């Protein structure tokens, strides 16, 4: 958990992970394949960050609430101890610090990838 609070350490781990992916998957060791390895890391971070952003924006709250209500009305087994109205919605479960962390690392790795692309094409 302390690694997450120190962004430079995690950024170095991301670059190390990209290097390991590069060494394992590359048919030949060129800058092109290293850029592809960095893209895999960038895609993961930005995909998770955008998914968390959509969830935090309360996009799925209405759907979740209506499914819970429908299930409680249709269910033949009433569970009086579990109140469906008091369950947390998906937007309540997303931690803002994790969202910022994923966006920060995804955007920083994207900048590194764009710099590498500029070097490759120049």
C-alpha positions as a printed NumPy array, in Angstrom:
array([[  0.   ,   0.   ,   0.   ],
       [  2.928,   2.317,   0.621],
       [  4.048,   1.82 ,  -2.979],
       [  0.789,   3.308,  -4.212],
       [  1.322,   6.442,  -2.132],
       [  4.721,   6.992,  -3.772],
       [  4.097,   7.623,  -7.481],
       [  7.738,   7.541,  -8.662],
       [  8.199,   4.025,  -7.298],
       [  5.084,   2.776,  -9.057],
       [  6.076,   4.512, -12.283],
       [  9.428,   2.747, -12.183],
       [  7.625,  -0.535, -11.552],
       [  5.411,   0.156, -14.561],
       [  8.448,   0.774, -16.75 ],
       [ 10.05 ,  -2.384, -15.377],
       [  6.886,  -4.324, -16.152],
       [  6.851,  -2.897, -19.674],
       [ 10.471,  -3.963, -20.068],
       [  9.677,  -7.485, -18.902],
       [  6.728,  -7.714, -21.301],
       [  9.03 ,  -6.407, -24.036],
       [ 11.705,  -9.006, -23.298],
       [  9.215, -11.879, -23.173],
       [  6.963, -11.055, -26.14 ],
       [  9.149,  -9.212, -28.651],
       [ 10.26 , -11.262, -31.668],
       [ 13.106,  -8.787, -32.124],
       [ 14.34 ,  -6.093, -29.813],
       [ 13.407,  -2.816, -31.444],
       [ 11.833,   0.392, -30.2  ],
       [  8.598,  -0.502, -31.992],
       [  8.015,  -3.538, -29.788],
       [  8.916,  -1.606, -26.648],
       [  6.287,   0.99 , -27.548],
       [  3.784,  -1.858, -27.891],
       [  4.695,  -3.128, -24.415],
       [  4.212,   0.349, -22.937],
       [  0.854,   0.549, -24.724],
       [ -0.356,  -2.579, -22.91 ],
       [  0.308,  -0.883, -19.564],
       [ -1.27 ,   2.409, -20.699],
       [ -4.356,   0.612, -21.996],
       [ -4.849,  -1.217, -18.687],
       [ -4.538,   1.928, -16.558],
       [ -6.727,   4.113, -18.734],
       [ -9.368,   1.405, -19.191],
       [ -9.68 ,   0.876, -15.44 ],
       [ -9.654,   4.646, -14.795],
       [-12.387,   5.325, -17.354],
       [-14.489,   2.471, -16.017],
       [-14.136,   3.814, -12.468],
       [-14.957,   7.317, -13.707],
       [-18.189,   6.116, -15.341],
       [-19.161,   4.197, -12.21 ],
       [-18.366,   7.182,  -9.985],
       [-20.478,   9.402, -12.246],
       [-23.569,   7.468, -11.081],
       [-24.224,   5.94 , -14.499],
       [-25.075,   2.498, -13.096],
       [-26.848,   3.639,  -9.916],
       [-30.33 ,   3.817, -11.42 ],
       [-30.   ,   0.441, -13.088],
       [-28.69 ,  -1.172,  -9.898],
       [-31.405,   0.397,  -7.769],
       [-34.177,  -0.746, -10.126],
       [-32.806,  -4.305, -10.329],
       [-32.654,  -4.507,  -6.533],
       [-36.198,  -3.201,  -6.236],
       [-37.478,  -5.594,  -8.902],
       [-35.74 ,  -8.53 ,  -7.24 ],
       [-37.243,  -7.68 ,  -3.844],
       [-40.761,  -7.378,  -5.314],
       [-40.6  , -10.573,  -7.374],
       [-38.74 , -12.745,  -4.872],
       [-40.929, -15.255,  -3.101],
       [-38.5  , -15.552,  -0.21 ],
       [-38.662, -12.318,   1.723],
       [-35.516, -11.417,   3.593],
       [-36.568,  -8.909,   6.183],
       [-33.084,  -8.58 ,   7.671],
       [-31.553,  -7.338,   4.432],
       [-32.931,  -3.999,   3.36 ],
       [-32.255,  -3.379,  -0.345],
       [-32.679,   0.375,   0.006],
       [-29.759,   0.633,   2.435],
       [-27.204,  -1.203,   0.294],
       [-24.479,   1.028,  -1.136],
       [-24.785,   1.933,  -4.796],
       [-21.889,   1.331,  -7.213],
       [-20.884,   5.003,  -7.183],
       [-20.408,   4.822,  -3.412],
       [-17.902,   1.984,  -3.701],
       [-15.385,   3.772,  -5.961],
       [-12.601,   5.4  ,  -3.991],
       [-11.548,   8.779,  -5.405],
       [ -7.87 ,   8.3  ,  -4.538],
       [ -7.747,   5.076,  -6.573],
       [ -9.396,   6.87 ,  -9.491],
       [ -6.787,   9.645,  -9.362],
       [ -3.988,   7.092,  -9.1  ],
       [ -5.129,   5.201, -12.203],
       [ -5.609,   8.416, -14.211],
       [ -2.213,   9.769, -13.129],
       [ -0.259,   6.637, -13.996],
       [ -2.175,   6.058, -17.207],
       [ -1.624,   9.606, -18.419],
       [  2.049,   9.647, -17.409],
       [  2.7  ,   6.359, -19.194],
       [  0.784,   7.732, -22.192],
       [  3.145,  10.717, -22.28 ],
       [  6.116,   8.336, -22.176],
       [  4.583,   6.316, -25.011],
       [  3.998,   9.45 , -27.121],
       [  7.588,  10.573, -26.568],
       [  8.806,   7.144, -27.655],
       [  6.556,   7.334, -30.719],
       [  7.988,  10.752, -31.582],
       [ 11.511,   9.357, -31.304],
       [ 10.556,   6.343, -33.408],
       [  9.033,   8.348, -36.258],
       [ 11.692,  11.097, -36.346]])
